[in-house]
Structures are given as structure tokens and as C-alpha cells.
């Protein structure tokens, strides 16, 4: 008995649990030290209402930083950005301190938005030029959190003004492009500053949907009962000279990327079941002798997701089959998945750490050091750590996407799918091409994803009088990382739709053969006067199983005929042997073979059509799946209502929009339903909510059970006992699949 480490899974679950707590309470208090990724997500996406802590420590730190700065100003000291110019213009001096802060905001509010961006008008060709509101909310809360740490010499009331807008669901429109994240994200944050200052040329949106209002900032403040903020010395610089937009978008990105990494491991397990694969590649011995933390975790997670599965072999006592036909080991998309995902999980853990540090850091300049009664000029606004995190995420997303693309292609291609029909069509393949379009979609997504995986940090340009000669491009990095998140979410939706279809087909054909076996055995016994356990019955059954899977590209009538023909050699050889005298004297062997072939063909056809029709109405797939894969399969089929695709009959037409009481929809609509569930976190919740998801029962050998025919199976053990009667049949089918 031993426990496997699951550091990435655990940190992903911890964020989810924390987010759930925030959502239940509906509130978040920032204090400069405890903001986390879940808090950013809760405020940005789930309308959690933020507030600023009024603790004595917070108030004292803020007040003392202002006092310290004022002491330097009183003795005539030169403080960057407070009585000097900015950046490459820092060689100029001024005594107009409030005007200098306004001047800073003025020259940074310089990027492009068009009327369509701040109105409800349609835009046909020109795309949006503004940051998504979710990102803006996150930026505002992260910036306020940094400014109350006691190093910014910014009044509490200014931070409260920013947080107050978020509480009222009021966000400024911020240009999408124009920041290099050098002195932080100056341009985006200048529009946040303009909103609390009441600039009439800064537009804001209050609310969303049909009730949303788009107003100039001054009118919005009046409507909300708020006074315009007048900036004191350094407060403009404190507002905009920081990494908040980059850190906020990185927080949203790491939240989704972590979820996608867990989902990718789940889809790998479901793909293994769909392919009726051997999963010995997930054995802990393999990872123990190459002990990368990510590889150990990925293999352990996949094993745990498969606990109780009756569709895979290779784990658990006596589960390994040394005599299987077809390829002797799985292809790379399955067999090397723990190794492929290993650096991804490790990089994501480091990326999350980098983002979490940034959320509770002071990133403006200059910095007030109250303890030493000093003011320091430095470069905490240089967001290279966020750039590093974003590029690790984006490269990891590309790795996930490539794996999903390869696994999905293997399921859809009948030359690789271990006996599944072409394009995973449930009806006749001559007129139904089912998931061929999804196959093409996945290639399109992966091509774009691979392009986005290229580094951005190597494209830095010198800016602002060569003062900003190195700059992080952090927000640009995070923007492209969020595009990669979108693409991998699309690929995950396509892969999930594909795997569920493959699982249904695998079980449908497997249970059909189980139903067929006793019927054909009775025919052979009656026509040839043999016993059920005769060598001939065993040989004919093997021929039938092999032929059934080999002919998956044929329509049902032709397939049944081919299966029947495959039995002829064995039956003919049996009849040709002199020792078999049980048949009536004078029997014509040729006629007997012909009659048997026709009878077998008819029986196969009738049994399959009857079984398929029954399976269409009631899938029994779930009872054959692993503990976690079953939960996610049922989420797709029951909770979301995404059905097993039956083929051409699914296509909606005028006046034909229902099938057996449920809607007919095009394939893209069903995949879109899955995509929405992935993006809003409902799918990963199926995995994370169960505390035992990765703590599968260990056998006495220390291996998590889940192999075909295993007498132990964690949560599926009772069902395993129930299925012992047909376990031998399944082993035969697994042996014969190619």
C-alpha cells in the first residue's frame, strides 16, 4: 500500500475548492497579501463582490507610506515621477505635482478604440479593439490589491474607488493593443485611472445583457453616487505603473490551463477505453525508474481514472495478455502520454507559483520603504515572470492539443481504431460519415495552436526614447495564451464528443457479440450435431469475431454476409473429416455448408439490427467504464443531454427536429454544448468534486486495479463480479481485435 503524489491535480483541485467557497459567499476582501487565483476568477467571472480591508494594519501601512513620501517632498528631494518627468524624459523637473499626474494619465491614454467597440452597433468586418470585461475586472482588483500594500503612497480612497466600480459591475473600455508591459501595463491602467477620475472621453459599461448601460465615466460616477477622484502626488503613477492586467489575465489563463491539463488526462483514459487498449504503459514501475514528477503523476491519474474499467487490459493481477493479436503495444498517443504530459504538469506548477507571487507583489515605481524611511527607484514593473509563466502555459497547451489531436485521429480512423467503424458512424458507413468533419476541425485547431506556441518574448522592440529597451510583452503573451486556451478547449470538446461516441460503439459491438454467441452456438449444435464446447464451435466463433471487426467498413447486410462466409473454411474442413459420422447418411456436405452460411448470415444480420436498435434507445456503456470516466461519460449523456449519434437519422430538417423525444441537432451544436461546459468549469468539476478521483484502490501488488477480468476493481468490484459470466467472451474479443 502506498500513495502516489499528485501535486498538479491537488493544486488544481485547491483552486476549484477555493473558488467554490468564494462563489458561495459572494464576497472577497483584499488586503494586499492574500489575493489568490481563485479570487481573481471569482471577481472576474462570477460576480463576486470585492471590498478593501479596513484592518488597522492595512490603514497604517497606507498612511505611513504617504507620510514618508511627503517628508521627502517637503525637503525638496527629487522623486522620480512625482516631481520629475517620466521614462526617457525623467531629466525634467516640475513643482506642479497634481498636474504632473494628470499629464501622465493624458499621454498614456493613447491607444485605438472605435465607436463600434463602445456601442451596441454591429461591426461587420472590424473586430473588437477592447479587452474583455472579465480581464478588466481582474486587472482592477489586482491593481487595487497591490496599491494597498503600503509601498505606493496612494490613499485608501483611491483603491476603494477602483473596487467600488467593480462592485457595481462597472468597467472601463480598454484598448486591446498598445502595451509592451514595460513599466507595467501603463496604457490599459490609464483607462482605469480615467474611469475613477470621471474623464468624459473614457467610456464605461455598467451591467451586461439587455440591462447594460454604456456611459461616459463622469456620468457613470454620478449614476453610481461616486465622486471623481483627484489624484495626489504619485497616485497617477501608482495607479498605472504596474503589472495588474498581465497578472490578472495570467491568473485566468492558469486556472483554465490547469483544468485543461486534468481534462487531457481524463480524455487519454477515455481514449484507452474506446480503443479497448492495453494500459500497461501506465504501470507505476515504468515511472518509478524514470522518476519525473509529472510522469509519475500523469500515469497515476490515468490509472485512477480507469479503476473498475472493463474495456482496458494491462493493469491488475492476471490482467496482462501475452497472446493478443494485432499490434503488440499501443501507439505513441497512448503509450507515451505520461512522458508527453510530464513536463507540461511540471511547467504548470511553476507557472502557477510565478502568477501567485505576482498577485501579492508591489509592482509600481518608485517604492516607499517605510521601515527604512526611504524611497527607492527600481523595476518591479518588469513583468518577465508573467511572460515566463504565459509562455510555459502556451507551450504546454500546444502539447496537450497535439496529444488530443493524435488520440482523436486514432479513434476516428478505422485503420487504427481496433475494430471501430469508419468515422465512428453508428449506421451504415456508405452513407454516414459522422465524425469526419470533427477530424478536419481538430487539424485546423491544432495548426493554429502550433503557430501560437511560438515565443513572443524574443520579439521585444526598444521603446520610449530607448528607456524601455527591454520589455516583457507580458500582456501580449497572456492574450495569445488565452487564445491557446480557447483552441485547446475546442479540441477538448471535439475529443470528448469523439471518445463518448467511440465508447458507445465499442460497447454496442461488444455486447452484440455476447448476445450473438449462444444463438450461433445453438445453430451449430443443431445442424452439425456437435457439443457447445467442441473445438469447431470455438474455431467458428473466433472466425466470426475476427471477421466482424475486420469488416467494419461494410454496410450491415454485406458485413453479415462476409462474417458468415468467414465460417465456411472451418465448417468445410470439419465435414471433410471421415471421423465425423454423426450426420445423417447421404448428407450433402456442400449443401450443409451453404445452408449454414445462409443461416449464420441471416442470424448475424437479424441479431445485430435488433441489438443496435435496442442499444440506440438504451446505452449500457456506463457500466463498463472506469469510476471517473463513467462519471464524465454520464455528465455528457445525462446532465448535458448530448446523445449517442445514430447516424444520418440525426440530421435535422424542416418539420423533423426530434428523435425519440429529444432534439435533433447538427454535430457542431452538440460539440458546442461540450465546449461551453469545458469553459465554464462544469466538466472538470466532475473530476475534481470526487475526493477519491485519484485515490484508486490499490491491489496487494501496489497497482491500481482496472484491468479487464480483474477480480478486484475499486468502486466497480460489484459490477465486475456480476460480469464474470461474460468476461471470457470479452477476453476473446479483445484478443481478436486488430
SULHUUR-V477829 format. One record per run of one state. SS is the DSSP state (~ for helix, > for strand, _ for the rest). FROM is the first residue (numbers start at 1). TO is the last residue. If there is no record, write none. Layout:
# SULHUUR-V477829
SS_FROM_TO + SS_FROM_TO
This chain:
# SULHUUR-V477829
__1_6 + ~_7_25 + __26_26 + >_27_30 + __31_36 + ~_37_45 + __46_48 + >_49_52 + __53_55 + ~_56_74 + __75_83 + >_84_84 + __85_86 + ~_87_89 + __90_92 + >_93_93 + __94_96 + ~_97_108 + __109_114 + ~_115_118 + __119_129 + >_130_130 + __131_132 + ~_133_147 + __148_155 + ~_156_167 + __168_169 + >_170_172 + __173_174 + >_175_175 + __176_185 + ~_186_197 + __198_202 + >_203_206 + __207_208 + ~_209_211 + __212_212 + >_213_216 + ~_217_224 + __225_234 + ~_235_240 + __241_243 + ~_244_274 + __275_277 + >_278_278 + __279_279 + ~_280_282 + __283_283 + ~_284_288 + __289_292 + ~_293_305 + __306_312 + >_313_313 + __314_331 + ~_332_335 + __336_336 + ~_337_359 + __360_366 + >_367_369 + __370_373 + >_374_376 + __377_383 + ~_384_412 + __413_421 + ~_422_424 + __425_435 + ~_436_452 + __453_456 + ~_457_459 + __460_462 + >_463_463 + __464_467 + >_468_468 + __469_473 + ~_474_528 + __529_534 + ~_535_550 + __551_555 + ~_556_566 + __567_567 + ~_568_576 + __577_588 + ~_589_617 + __618_620 + ~_621_624 + __625_626 + ~_627_639 + __640_647 + ~_648_650 + __651_652 + >_653_653 + __654_655 + >_656_656 + __657_657 + >_658_659 + __660_661 + >_662_663 + __664_666 + ~_667_679 + __680_681 + ~_682_688 + __689_697 + >_698_698 + __699_703 + >_704_704 + __705_713 + ~_714_722 + __723_723 + ~_724_736 + __737_738
